[in-house]
Every structure is written in structure tokens, then in C-alpha cells.
Amino acid sequence: MEQRQFGNSDLYASAIGFGTWEMSTRQYGHIDAGEATRAVQSAIDQGITLFDTSETYGPFHSERLLGRALGARRKDVILVSKVGFTFQD
């Protein structure tokens, strides 16, 4: 997987990221935690090191799932998030 420098920092991230909106219960309904973990682990195995999440996905549901799925591999990835947004029902 191609790695690119993250801005002017010393960090490098995969050119392709893994978005976690689909791990949200708000938009797509229930997702099996085991399935989410397998998807995250597979992405890392394929060289993906950039993961995008948000407090609004669930809310907080995808962040929790991602945290559990990363486990000890958290140190190997870069997390990108957004805060401060609210959804109106």
C-alpha cells in the first residue's frame, strides 16, 4: 500500500483510508461487532493505516467499535475524526 506524508509532519499514512460511517447504527442499522473487527483487521493487514471516524456516527458507536477492533494495533494507525456536529431527527 502506498504511504504518503501526512502534511508537514513526520507521520505517513496509507493513500487509501478506511471510513467508519458504515459502522454507524444511525444510518445503516445494526452491525455485527465481529464483522466490523474482521473488516478493520483485514484493512490493516492490507496496509491501510488511516481510519476516519466521527462522534456523530452512531453517535459514538463507530468510535467504540473501531477502538475495540484496533486493540493492540492502535499504535500502528492514524485516526482522523470530526467533532461538534449534531444531527436533527
N, CA, C and O atoms as a CHARMM CRD file, in Angstrom:
* protein
*
  356
    1    1 MET  N      0.84600  -1.17500   0.00000 PROA 1      0.00000
    2    1 MET  CA     0.00000   0.00000   0.00000 PROA 1      0.00000
    3    1 MET  C      0.89300   1.24200   0.00000 PROA 1      0.00000
    4    1 MET  O      1.82200   1.34900   0.80100 PROA 1      0.00000
    5    2 GLU  N      0.60900   2.15400  -0.88600 PROA 2      0.00000
    6    2 GLU  CA     1.36800   3.40500  -0.94600 PROA 2      0.00000
    7    2 GLU  C      1.14300   4.20900   0.33200 PROA 2      0.00000
    8    2 GLU  O      0.01600   4.34200   0.80800 PROA 2      0.00000
    9    3 GLN  N      2.23000   4.74000   0.87600 PROA 3      0.00000
   10    3 GLN  CA     2.17800   5.60200   2.05700 PROA 3      0.00000
   11    3 GLN  C      2.53600   7.02600   1.63800 PROA 3      0.00000
   12    3 GLN  O      3.43400   7.23700   0.82300 PROA 3      0.00000
   13    4 ARG  N      1.83300   7.98700   2.19900 PROA 4      0.00000
   14    4 ARG  CA     2.09800   9.40200   1.89100 PROA 4      0.00000
   15    4 ARG  C      2.32300  10.17300   3.18100 PROA 4      0.00000
   16    4 ARG  O      1.75000   9.86500   4.22600 PROA 4      0.00000
   17    5 GLN  N      3.17500  11.18200   3.07300 PROA 5      0.00000
   18    5 GLN  CA     3.44500  12.01900   4.23300 PROA 5      0.00000
   19    5 GLN  C      2.18400  12.77200   4.62000 PROA 5      0.00000
   20    5 GLN  O      1.46600  13.29100   3.76400 PROA 5      0.00000
   21    6 PHE  N      1.92400  12.82600   5.91000 PROA 6      0.00000
   22    6 PHE  CA     0.74100  13.47600   6.45300 PROA 6      0.00000
   23    6 PHE  C      1.08200  14.94300   6.71200 PROA 6      0.00000
   24    6 PHE  O      1.63100  15.29300   7.75700 PROA 6      0.00000
   25    7 GLY  N      0.74600  15.79600   5.73600 PROA 7      0.00000
   26    7 GLY  CA     1.05900  17.22000   5.85500 PROA 7      0.00000
   27    7 GLY  C      2.55500  17.43100   5.96800 PROA 7      0.00000
   28    7 GLY  O      3.33300  16.80900   5.24500 PROA 7      0.00000
   29    8 ASN  N      2.95700  18.30800   6.87600 PROA 8      0.00000
   30    8 ASN  CA     4.37700  18.58600   7.10500 PROA 8      0.00000
   31    8 ASN  C      4.93100  17.81300   8.29200 PROA 8      0.00000
   32    8 ASN  O      6.03700  18.08900   8.75700 PROA 8      0.00000
   33    9 SER  N      4.16700  16.85000   8.78100 PROA 9      0.00000
   34    9 SER  CA     4.58100  16.09400   9.96300 PROA 9      0.00000
   35    9 SER  C      5.54100  14.96700   9.58100 PROA 9      0.00000
   36    9 SER  O      5.86700  14.77400   8.41000 PROA 9      0.00000
   37   10 ASP  N      5.97500  14.24100  10.58500 PROA 10     0.00000
   38   10 ASP  CA     6.80800  13.06300  10.37200 PROA 10     0.00000
   39   10 ASP  C      5.96400  11.80600  10.17900 PROA 10     0.00000
   40   10 ASP  O      6.50400  10.70900  10.03700 PROA 10     0.00000
   41   11 LEU  N      4.64200  11.96500  10.17500 PROA 11     0.00000
   42   11 LEU  CA     3.73700  10.82300  10.03400 PROA 11     0.00000
   43   11 LEU  C      3.52100  10.46900   8.57000 PROA 11     0.00000
   44   11 LEU  O      3.50800  11.33800   7.69800 PROA 11     0.00000
   45   12 TYR  N      3.35500   9.19000   8.32200 PROA 12     0.00000
   46   12 TYR  CA     2.99100   8.69300   6.99800 PROA 12     0.00000
   47   12 TYR  C      1.72800   7.86300   7.13800 PROA 12     0.00000
   48   12 TYR  O      1.57900   7.09200   8.08600 PROA 12     0.00000
   49   13 ALA  N      0.81900   8.02800   6.18600 PROA 13     0.00000
   50   13 ALA  CA    -0.45400   7.31100   6.20200 PROA 13     0.00000
   51   13 ALA  C     -0.69200   6.67000   4.84600 PROA 13     0.00000
   52   13 ALA  O     -0.15000   7.10800   3.83100 PROA 13     0.00000
   53   14 SER  N     -1.50500   5.63100   4.84500 PROA 14     0.00000
   54   14 SER  CA    -1.84100   4.96900   3.58500 PROA 14     0.00000
   55   14 SER  C     -2.58400   5.93700   2.67300 PROA 14     0.00000
   56   14 SER  O     -3.32500   6.80300   3.13600 PROA 14     0.00000
   57   15 ALA  N     -2.37400   5.77700   1.37500 PROA 15     0.00000
   58   15 ALA  CA    -3.04100   6.63500   0.38500 PROA 15     0.00000
   59   15 ALA  C     -4.54800   6.39800   0.37300 PROA 15     0.00000
   60   15 ALA  O     -5.31400   7.27500  -0.02600 PROA 15     0.00000
   61   16 ILE  N     -4.96800   5.22400   0.80500 PROA 16     0.00000
   62   16 ILE  CA    -6.39000   4.88700   0.90600 PROA 16     0.00000
   63   16 ILE  C     -6.74400   4.78700   2.37700 PROA 16     0.00000
   64   16 ILE  O     -6.03700   4.13800   3.14800 PROA 16     0.00000
   65   17 GLY  N     -7.83600   5.42700   2.76800 PROA 17     0.00000
   66   17 GLY  CA    -8.29000   5.37100   4.14600 PROA 17     0.00000
   67   17 GLY  C     -9.49500   4.46000   4.30300 PROA 17     0.00000
   68   17 GLY  O    -10.10200   4.03400   3.32100 PROA 17     0.00000
   69   18 PHE  N     -9.82700   4.17100   5.53900 PROA 18     0.00000
   70   18 PHE  CA   -10.96700   3.32500   5.89400 PROA 18     0.00000
   71   18 PHE  C    -11.97400   4.20500   6.62600 PROA 18     0.00000
   72   18 PHE  O    -11.71200   4.65100   7.74200 PROA 18     0.00000
   73   19 GLY  N    -13.12000   4.45500   6.00600 PROA 19     0.00000
   74   19 GLY  CA   -14.17900   5.24300   6.62700 PROA 19     0.00000
   75   19 GLY  C    -15.09300   4.36200   7.45100 PROA 19     0.00000
   76   19 GLY  O    -15.39500   3.23500   7.05900 PROA 19     0.00000
   77   20 THR  N    -15.53600   4.86900   8.59400 PROA 20     0.00000
   78   20 THR  CA   -16.31700   4.03300   9.51000 PROA 20     0.00000
   79   20 THR  C    -17.78900   4.41600   9.60900 PROA 20     0.00000
   80   20 THR  O    -18.48600   3.92700  10.49800 PROA 20     0.00000
   81   21 TRP  N    -18.27900   5.27800   8.71900 PROA 21     0.00000
   82   21 TRP  CA   -19.68900   5.64500   8.77700 PROA 21     0.00000
   83   21 TRP  C    -20.56800   4.40100   8.70200 PROA 21     0.00000
   84   21 TRP  O    -21.59500   4.32500   9.37700 PROA 21     0.00000
   85   22 GLU  N    -20.17200   3.43100   7.88900 PROA 22     0.00000
   86   22 GLU  CA   -20.95600   2.21400   7.72800 PROA 22     0.00000
   87   22 GLU  C    -21.04000   1.41500   9.01900 PROA 22     0.00000
   88   22 GLU  O    -21.89300   0.53700   9.14400 PROA 22     0.00000
   89   23 MET  N    -20.17500   1.70300   9.97700 PROA 23     0.00000
   90   23 MET  CA   -20.22400   1.04300  11.27600 PROA 23     0.00000
   91   23 MET  C    -21.19700   1.75400  12.21400 PROA 23     0.00000
   92   23 MET  O    -21.32900   1.37400  13.37700 PROA 23     0.00000
   93   24 SER  N    -21.87000   2.77400  11.71500 PROA 24     0.00000
   94   24 SER  CA   -22.84400   3.53400  12.49100 PROA 24     0.00000
   95   24 SER  C    -24.18200   2.80800  12.51200 PROA 24     0.00000
   96   24 SER  O    -24.60400   2.23800  11.50500 PROA 24     0.00000
   97   25 THR  N    -24.83900   2.83200  13.65300 PROA 25     0.00000
   98   25 THR  CA   -26.18300   2.23900  13.72700 PROA 25     0.00000
   99   25 THR  C    -27.24000   3.21900  13.26100 PROA 25     0.00000
  100   25 THR  O    -28.35800   2.81400  12.94200 PROA 25     0.00000
  101   26 ARG  N    -26.91400   4.48600  13.21600 PROA 26     0.00000
  102   26 ARG  CA   -27.89300   5.51000  12.85000 PROA 26     0.00000
  103   26 ARG  C    -28.33200   5.37600  11.39000 PROA 26     0.00000
  104   26 ARG  O    -29.52400   5.44100  11.09300 PROA 26     0.00000
  105   27 GLN  N    -27.40100   5.19300  10.50800 PROA 27     0.00000
  106   27 GLN  CA   -27.70200   5.20900   9.08400 PROA 27     0.00000
  107   27 GLN  C    -28.07000   3.84000   8.53000 PROA 27     0.00000
  108   27 GLN  O    -28.99700   3.72600   7.72900 PROA 27     0.00000
  109   28 TYR  N    -27.35600   2.80500   8.94600 PROA 28     0.00000
  110   28 TYR  CA   -27.47700   1.50600   8.28600 PROA 28     0.00000
  111   28 TYR  C    -28.02600   0.39700   9.17500 PROA 28     0.00000
  112   28 TYR  O    -28.11700  -0.74800   8.73100 PROA 28     0.00000
  113   29 GLY  N    -28.39000   0.69800  10.40400 PROA 29     0.00000
  114   29 GLY  CA   -28.90000  -0.33700  11.29100 PROA 29     0.00000
  115   29 GLY  C    -27.77400  -1.08500  11.98400 PROA 29     0.00000
  116   29 GLY  O    -26.61200  -0.68200  11.92800 PROA 29     0.00000
  117   30 HSD  N    -28.13800  -2.17800  12.63600 PROA 30     0.00000
  118   30 HSD  CA   -27.18500  -2.95300  13.43700 PROA 30     0.00000
  119   30 HSD  C    -26.04700  -3.50400  12.58200 PROA 30     0.00000
  120   30 HSD  O    -26.26000  -3.96400  11.46000 PROA 30     0.00000
  121   31 ILE  N    -24.84500  -3.44900  13.13100 PROA 31     0.00000
  122   31 ILE  CA   -23.69600  -4.10200  12.50500 PROA 31     0.00000
  123   31 ILE  C    -23.07700  -5.02400  13.54200 PROA 31     0.00000
  124   31 ILE  O    -22.92700  -4.65600  14.70700 PROA 31     0.00000
  125   32 ASP  N    -22.72700  -6.20500  13.11600 PROA 32     0.00000
  126   32 ASP  CA   -22.11200  -7.19100  13.98800 PROA 32     0.00000
  127   32 ASP  C    -20.70000  -6.73500  14.36500 PROA 32     0.00000
  128   32 ASP  O    -19.89000  -6.43300  13.48900 PROA 32     0.00000
  129   33 ALA  N    -20.40900  -6.68600  15.66200 PROA 33     0.00000
  130   33 ALA  CA   -19.09900  -6.22100  16.12300 PROA 33     0.00000
  131   33 ALA  C    -17.97200  -7.11600  15.60800 PROA 33     0.00000
  132   33 ALA  O    -16.88300  -6.63000  15.30300 PROA 33     0.00000
  133   34 GLY  N    -18.22600  -8.40000  15.51300 PROA 34     0.00000
  134   34 GLY  CA   -17.21300  -9.31500  14.98400 PROA 34     0.00000
  135   34 GLY  C    -16.90300  -9.03700  13.52700 PROA 34     0.00000
  136   34 GLY  O    -15.74800  -9.08800  13.10400 PROA 34     0.00000
  137   35 GLU  N    -17.95100  -8.74100  12.75900 PROA 35     0.00000
  138   35 GLU  CA   -17.75700  -8.40700  11.34500 PROA 35     0.00000
  139   35 GLU  C    -16.96500  -7.11100  11.20100 PROA 35     0.00000
  140   35 GLU  O    -16.07800  -7.01000  10.35300 PROA 35     0.00000
  141   36 ALA  N    -17.28800  -6.12100  12.03100 PROA 36     0.00000
  142   36 ALA  CA   -16.55800  -4.85000  11.99600 PROA 36     0.00000
  143   36 ALA  C    -15.08800  -5.06700  12.34300 PROA 36     0.00000
  144   36 ALA  O    -14.20400  -4.49800  11.70200 PROA 36     0.00000
  145   37 THR  N    -14.82900  -5.88400  13.35000 PROA 37     0.00000
  146   37 THR  CA   -13.45100  -6.17200  13.75400 PROA 37     0.00000
  147   37 THR  C    -12.68900  -6.86600  12.63500 PROA 37     0.00000
  148   37 THR  O    -11.54000  -6.52000  12.36200 PROA 37     0.00000
  149   38 ARG  N    -13.31300  -7.83500  11.98800 PROA 38     0.00000
  150   38 ARG  CA   -12.65200  -8.52800  10.87200 PROA 38     0.00000
  151   38 ARG  C    -12.33900  -7.56500   9.73300 PROA 38     0.00000
  152   38 ARG  O    -11.27600  -7.65600   9.11800 PROA 38     0.00000
  153   39 ALA  N    -13.25600  -6.64400   9.44800 PROA 39     0.00000
  154   39 ALA  CA   -13.02800  -5.66900   8.37500 PROA 39     0.00000
  155   39 ALA  C    -11.85000  -4.75500   8.70600 PROA 39     0.00000
  156   39 ALA  O    -11.00200  -4.49800   7.85200 PROA 39     0.00000
  157   40 VAL  N    -11.79800  -4.27000   9.93300 PROA 40     0.00000
  158   40 VAL  CA   -10.70500  -3.38400  10.36100 PROA 40     0.00000
  159   40 VAL  C     -9.37300  -4.13000  10.32900 PROA 40     0.00000
  160   40 VAL  O     -8.38500  -3.61200   9.80900 PROA 40     0.00000
  161   41 GLN  N     -9.34100  -5.33200  10.87800 PROA 41     0.00000
  162   41 GLN  CA    -8.10800  -6.11700  10.90100 PROA 41     0.00000
  163   41 GLN  C     -7.63100  -6.44600   9.48600 PROA 41     0.00000
  164   41 GLN  O     -6.43300  -6.40200   9.20700 PROA 41     0.00000
  165   42 SER  N     -8.56000  -6.77200   8.60400 PROA 42     0.00000
  166   42 SER  CA    -8.21300  -7.06100   7.21100 PROA 42     0.00000
  167   42 SER  C     -7.63600  -5.82800   6.52500 PROA 42     0.00000
  168   42 SER  O     -6.66800  -5.92600   5.77000 PROA 42     0.00000
  169   43 ALA  N     -8.23300  -4.67000   6.78900 PROA 43     0.00000
  170   43 ALA  CA    -7.72900  -3.42500   6.20100 PROA 43     0.00000
  171   43 ALA  C     -6.28500  -3.17200   6.63600 PROA 43     0.00000
  172   43 ALA  O     -5.44000  -2.81400   5.81500 PROA 43     0.00000
  173   44 ILE  N     -6.00700  -3.35700   7.91700 PROA 44     0.00000
  174   44 ILE  CA    -4.63800  -3.16600   8.41300 PROA 44     0.00000
  175   44 ILE  C     -3.69700  -4.18000   7.76700 PROA 44     0.00000
  176   44 ILE  O     -2.58100  -3.83900   7.37400 PROA 44     0.00000
  177   45 ASP  N     -4.15100  -5.42100   7.66100 PROA 45     0.00000
  178   45 ASP  CA    -3.33000  -6.45900   7.02600 PROA 45     0.00000
  179   45 ASP  C     -2.98700  -6.10300   5.57900 PROA 45     0.00000
  180   45 ASP  O     -1.94400  -6.51000   5.06600 PROA 45     0.00000
  181   46 GLN  N     -3.86800  -5.34300   4.92500 PROA 46     0.00000
  182   46 GLN  CA    -3.64000  -4.93900   3.53400 PROA 46     0.00000
  183   46 GLN  C     -2.84300  -3.64000   3.42600 PROA 46     0.00000
  184   46 GLN  O     -2.57500  -3.16900   2.32100 PROA 46     0.00000
  185   47 GLY  N     -2.46200  -3.05800   4.56700 PROA 47     0.00000
  186   47 GLY  CA    -1.61600  -1.87500   4.56000 PROA 47     0.00000
  187   47 GLY  C     -2.32700  -0.56500   4.81300 PROA 47     0.00000
  188   47 GLY  O     -1.70000   0.49200   4.74700 PROA 47     0.00000
  189   48 ILE  N     -3.62200  -0.59900   5.10200 PROA 48     0.00000
  190   48 ILE  CA    -4.34400   0.64200   5.40600 PROA 48     0.00000
  191   48 ILE  C     -3.98600   1.08200   6.81800 PROA 48     0.00000
  192   48 ILE  O     -4.09900   0.31600   7.77500 PROA 48     0.00000
  193   49 THR  N     -3.55100   2.33700   6.92500 PROA 49     0.00000
  194   49 THR  CA    -3.13900   2.87700   8.22400 PROA 49     0.00000
  195   49 THR  C     -3.90600   4.13700   8.60300 PROA 49     0.00000
  196   49 THR  O     -3.65200   4.71200   9.66200 PROA 49     0.00000
  197   50 LEU  N     -4.83600   4.57900   7.76300 PROA 50     0.00000
  198   50 LEU  CA    -5.60800   5.79700   8.02000 PROA 50     0.00000
  199   50 LEU  C     -7.07300   5.41700   8.21900 PROA 50     0.00000
  200   50 LEU  O     -7.69500   4.84000   7.32600 PROA 50     0.00000
  201   51 PHE  N     -7.61900   5.73900   9.37900 PROA 51     0.00000
  202   51 PHE  CA    -9.00600   5.42300   9.71000 PROA 51     0.00000
  203   51 PHE  C     -9.74700   6.70400  10.06600 PROA 51     0.00000
  204   51 PHE  O     -9.28700   7.49600  10.88800 PROA 51     0.00000
  205   52 ASP  N    -10.89300   6.89400   9.43800 PROA 52     0.00000
  206   52 ASP  CA   -11.71500   8.08800   9.63500 PROA 52     0.00000
  207   52 ASP  C    -12.96900   7.71100  10.41200 PROA 52     0.00000
  208   52 ASP  O    -13.65100   6.74500  10.07200 PROA 52     0.00000
  209   53 THR  N    -13.26800   8.47800  11.45700 PROA 53     0.00000
  210   53 THR  CA   -14.45600   8.24200  12.26600 PROA 53     0.00000
  211   53 THR  C    -15.02700   9.58300  12.70900 PROA 53     0.00000
  212   53 THR  O    -14.48900  10.63400  12.36200 PROA 53     0.00000
  213   54 SER  N    -16.10500   9.55000  13.46800 PROA 54     0.00000
  214   54 SER  CA   -16.71500  10.77900  13.97500 PROA 54     0.00000
  215   54 SER  C    -17.60700  10.45300  15.15900 PROA 54     0.00000
  216   54 SER  O    -18.19000   9.37100  15.23700 PROA 54     0.00000
  217   55 GLU  N    -17.70500  11.39300  16.06900 PROA 55     0.00000
  218   55 GLU  CA   -18.62700  11.21800  17.19800 PROA 55     0.00000
  219   55 GLU  C    -20.07100  11.10000  16.72800 PROA 55     0.00000
  220   55 GLU  O    -20.90200  10.51800  17.42500 PROA 55     0.00000
  221   56 THR  N    -20.37400  11.63900  15.56500 PROA 56     0.00000
  222   56 THR  CA   -21.75800  11.61800  15.08000 PROA 56     0.00000
  223   56 THR  C    -22.14700  10.28700  14.45600 PROA 56     0.00000
  224   56 THR  O    -23.32900  10.06400  14.19400 PROA 56     0.00000
  225   57 TYR  N    -21.20000   9.40100  14.21100 PROA 57     0.00000
  226   57 TYR  CA   -21.51400   8.10600  13.61400 PROA 57     0.00000
  227   57 TYR  C    -22.02400   7.17900  14.70800 PROA 57     0.00000
  228   57 TYR  O    -21.24300   6.46100  15.33300 PROA 57     0.00000
  229   58 GLY  N    -23.28200   7.19400  14.93200 PROA 58     0.00000
  230   58 GLY  CA   -23.84700   6.27500  15.92100 PROA 58     0.00000
  231   58 GLY  C    -24.89400   6.89500  16.82000 PROA 58     0.00000
  232   58 GLY  O    -25.98700   6.33000  16.85700 PROA 58     0.00000
  233   59 PRO  N    -24.71300   7.94100  17.52400 PROA 59     0.00000
  234   59 PRO  CA   -23.47700   8.68100  17.80300 PROA 59     0.00000
  235   59 PRO  C    -22.52800   7.87300  18.69700 PROA 59     0.00000
  236   59 PRO  O    -22.96200   7.11100  19.56100 PROA 59     0.00000
  237   60 PHE  N    -21.27300   8.05300  18.47600 PROA 60     0.00000
  238   60 PHE  CA   -20.15700   7.42800  19.19400 PROA 60     0.00000
  239   60 PHE  C    -19.99900   5.93100  18.92600 PROA 60     0.00000
  240   60 PHE  O    -19.00000   5.33400  19.32600 PROA 60     0.00000
  241   61 HSD  N    -20.97200   5.32300  18.25400 PROA 61     0.00000
  242   61 HSD  CA   -20.94800   3.87100  18.07000 PROA 61     0.00000
  243   61 HSD  C    -19.74500   3.42100  17.24400 PROA 61     0.00000
  244   61 HSD  O    -19.05100   2.47900  17.62800 PROA 61     0.00000
  245   62 SER  N    -19.49300   4.07200  16.13000 PROA 62     0.00000
  246   62 SER  CA   -18.37000   3.63200  15.28800 PROA 62     0.00000
  247   62 SER  C    -17.03100   3.86300  15.98600 PROA 62     0.00000
  248   62 SER  O    -16.09700   3.08400  15.79700 PROA 62     0.00000
  249   63 GLU  N    -16.92700   4.91500  16.78700 PROA 63     0.00000
  250   63 GLU  CA   -15.68500   5.15500  17.52800 PROA 63     0.00000
  251   63 GLU  C    -15.41300   4.02000  18.51100 PROA 63     0.00000
  252   63 GLU  O    -14.28100   3.55200  18.63800 PROA 63     0.00000
  253   64 ARG  N    -16.45900   3.58700  19.20100 PROA 64     0.00000
  254   64 ARG  CA   -16.29600   2.49000  20.16100 PROA 64     0.00000
  255   64 ARG  C    -15.92800   1.19100  19.44700 PROA 64     0.00000
  256   64 ARG  O    -15.01300   0.48100  19.86200 PROA 64     0.00000
  257   65 LEU  N    -16.65100   0.89000  18.36900 PROA 65     0.00000
  258   65 LEU  CA   -16.35100  -0.32500  17.60600 PROA 65     0.00000
  259   65 LEU  C    -14.92200  -0.28900  17.06600 PROA 65     0.00000
  260   65 LEU  O    -14.19600  -1.28000  17.15300 PROA 65     0.00000
  261   66 LEU  N    -14.52600   0.84300  16.51600 PROA 66     0.00000
  262   66 LEU  CA   -13.18400   0.97000  15.95600 PROA 66     0.00000
  263   66 LEU  C    -12.12800   0.79100  17.04200 PROA 66     0.00000
  264   66 LEU  O    -11.13300   0.09700  16.83000 PROA 66     0.00000
  265   67 GLY  N    -12.33500   1.40500  18.19000 PROA 67     0.00000
  266   67 GLY  CA   -11.38400   1.26500  19.29400 PROA 67     0.00000
  267   67 GLY  C    -11.19500  -0.18100  19.70600 PROA 67     0.00000
  268   67 GLY  O    -10.06800  -0.63600  19.90100 PROA 67     0.00000
  269   68 ARG  N    -12.30200  -0.90500  19.84100 PROA 68     0.00000
  270   68 ARG  CA   -12.21400  -2.32400  20.20600 PROA 68     0.00000
  271   68 ARG  C    -11.55900  -3.13500  19.08400 PROA 68     0.00000
  272   68 ARG  O    -10.75500  -4.02900  19.34700 PROA 68     0.00000
  273   69 ALA  N    -11.90600  -2.82000  17.84700 PROA 69     0.00000
  274   69 ALA  CA   -11.36700  -3.56800  16.70600 PROA 69     0.00000
  275   69 ALA  C     -9.86000  -3.35300  16.55000 PROA 69     0.00000
  276   69 ALA  O     -9.13600  -4.27500  16.17600 PROA 69     0.00000
  277   70 LEU  N     -9.39600  -2.15300  16.83100 PROA 70     0.00000
  278   70 LEU  CA    -7.96300  -1.86800  16.69700 PROA 70     0.00000
  279   70 LEU  C     -7.15300  -2.56300  17.78400 PROA 70     0.00000
  280   70 LEU  O     -6.08000  -3.10100  17.51300 PROA 70     0.00000
  281   71 GLY  N     -7.65900  -2.55200  19.00200 PROA 71     0.00000
  282   71 GLY  CA    -6.96500  -3.20300  20.10400 PROA 71     0.00000
  283   71 GLY  C     -5.51000  -2.78200  20.17700 PROA 71     0.00000
  284   71 GLY  O     -5.19300  -1.59200  20.16400 PROA 71     0.00000
  285   72 ALA  N     -4.62800  -3.76800  20.25300 PROA 72     0.00000
  286   72 ALA  CA    -3.18800  -3.51100  20.38500 PROA 72     0.00000
  287   72 ALA  C     -2.58400  -2.90300  19.12700 PROA 72     0.00000
  288   72 ALA  O     -1.46200  -2.39900  19.15800 PROA 72     0.00000
  289   73 ARG  N     -3.32200  -2.94900  18.01600 PROA 73     0.00000
  290   73 ARG  CA    -2.79200  -2.39900  16.75900 PROA 73     0.00000
  291   73 ARG  C     -3.03000  -0.89000  16.64800 PROA 73     0.00000
  292   73 ARG  O     -2.68000  -0.28600  15.63500 PROA 73     0.00000
  293   74 ARG  N     -3.61300  -0.28400  17.66700 PROA 74     0.00000
  294   74 ARG  CA    -3.88900   1.15500  17.64900 PROA 74     0.00000
  295   74 ARG  C     -2.63600   1.95800  17.35100 PROA 74     0.00000
  296   74 ARG  O     -2.69700   2.97100  16.65400 PROA 74     0.00000
  297   75 LYS  N     -1.51900   1.52300  17.86600 PROA 75     0.00000
  298   75 LYS  CA    -0.25000   2.24600  17.68200 PROA 75     0.00000
  299   75 LYS  C      0.22500   2.24400  16.23600 PROA 75     0.00000
  300   75 LYS  O      1.12300   3.00500  15.87500 PROA 75     0.00000
  301   76 ASP  N     -0.37000   1.39300  15.40600 PROA 76     0.00000
  302   76 ASP  CA     0.05800   1.24700  14.01700 PROA 76     0.00000
  303   76 ASP  C     -0.73400   2.09400  13.03200 PROA 76     0.00000
  304   76 ASP  O     -0.45300   2.07000  11.83400 PROA 76     0.00000
  305   77 VAL  N     -1.72600   2.84700  13.52100 PROA 77     0.00000
  306   77 VAL  CA    -2.61600   3.57300  12.61200 PROA 77     0.00000
  307   77 VAL  C     -2.74200   5.04200  13.00200 PROA 77     0.00000
  308   77 VAL  O     -2.37300   5.44800  14.10400 PROA 77     0.00000
  309   78 ILE  N     -3.27200   5.82300  12.07000 PROA 78     0.00000
  310   78 ILE  CA    -3.60100   7.22800  12.30600 PROA 78     0.00000
  311   78 ILE  C     -5.11800   7.34600  12.29200 PROA 78     0.00000
  312   78 ILE  O     -5.77800   6.86300  11.37200 PROA 78     0.00000
  313   79 LEU  N     -5.66400   7.98600  13.31200 PROA 79     0.00000
  314   79 LEU  CA    -7.10700   8.21500  13.38600 PROA 79     0.00000
  315   79 LEU  C     -7.42000   9.64900  13.00800 PROA 79     0.00000
  316   79 LEU  O     -6.74700  10.58200  13.44700 PROA 79     0.00000
  317   80 VAL  N     -8.44300   9.81500  12.19200 PROA 80     0.00000
  318   80 VAL  CA    -8.94000  11.13200  11.80400 PROA 80     0.00000
  319   80 VAL  C    -10.38000  11.20000  12.28200 PROA 80     0.00000
  320   80 VAL  O    -11.14600  10.25900  12.07300 PROA 80     0.00000
  321   81 SER  N    -10.76100  12.30400  12.92100 PROA 81     0.00000
  322   81 SER  CA   -12.11900  12.41100  13.44100 PROA 81     0.00000
  323   81 SER  C    -12.66300  13.81400  13.23400 PROA 81     0.00000
  324   81 SER  O    -11.94300  14.74000  12.86100 PROA 81     0.00000
  325   82 LYS  N    -13.94000  13.93700  13.48500 PROA 82     0.00000
  326   82 LYS  CA   -14.63200  15.22500  13.42800 PROA 82     0.00000
  327   82 LYS  C    -15.43800  15.36500  14.71100 PROA 82     0.00000
  328   82 LYS  O    -15.91300  14.36400  15.24700 PROA 82     0.00000
  329   83 VAL  N    -15.60200  16.57700  15.21200 PROA 83     0.00000
  330   83 VAL  CA   -16.39100  16.79200  16.42500 PROA 83     0.00000
  331   83 VAL  C    -17.26300  18.02300  16.26100 PROA 83     0.00000
  332   83 VAL  O    -17.01200  18.87800  15.41100 PROA 83     0.00000
  333   84 GLY  N    -18.29200  18.09400  17.09000 PROA 84     0.00000
  334   84 GLY  CA   -19.10600  19.29600  17.15200 PROA 84     0.00000
  335   84 GLY  C    -20.31300  19.33600  16.25200 PROA 84     0.00000
  336   84 GLY  O    -21.04000  20.32900  16.24700 PROA 84     0.00000
  337   85 PHE  N    -20.55200  18.28000  15.48300 PROA 85     0.00000
  338   85 PHE  CA   -21.71800  18.24900  14.61000 PROA 85     0.00000
  339   85 PHE  C    -22.88100  17.58200  15.32500 PROA 85     0.00000
  340   85 PHE  O    -22.68000  16.68900  16.14800 PROA 85     0.00000
  341   86 THR  N    -24.08500  18.01100  15.01600 PROA 86     0.00000
  342   86 THR  CA   -25.27200  17.34800  15.54100 PROA 86     0.00000
  343   86 THR  C    -26.23300  17.06900  14.40300 PROA 86     0.00000
  344   86 THR  O    -26.30900  17.82500  13.43500 PROA 86     0.00000
  345   87 PHE  N    -26.97000  15.96900  14.53100 PROA 87     0.00000
  346   87 PHE  CA   -27.99500  15.62200  13.55800 PROA 87     0.00000
  347   87 PHE  C    -29.35300  15.99600  14.11300 PROA 87     0.00000
  348   87 PHE  O    -29.60500  15.84700  15.30900 PROA 87     0.00000
  349   88 GLN  N    -30.21100  16.47200  13.26400 PROA 88     0.00000
  350   88 GLN  CA   -31.59000  16.74200  13.64600 PROA 88     0.00000
  351   88 GLN  C    -32.44400  15.57900  13.17900 PROA 88     0.00000
  352   88 GLN  O    -32.38400  15.19900  12.00900 PROA 88     0.00000
  353   89 ASP  N    -33.23900  15.00700  14.07400 PROA 89     0.00000
  354   89 ASP  CA   -34.14500  13.91900  13.68900 PROA 89     0.00000
  355   89 ASP  C    -35.36800  14.45900  13.01000 PROA 89     0.00000
  356   89 ASP  O    -36.24500  13.69000  12.61400 PROA 89     0.00000
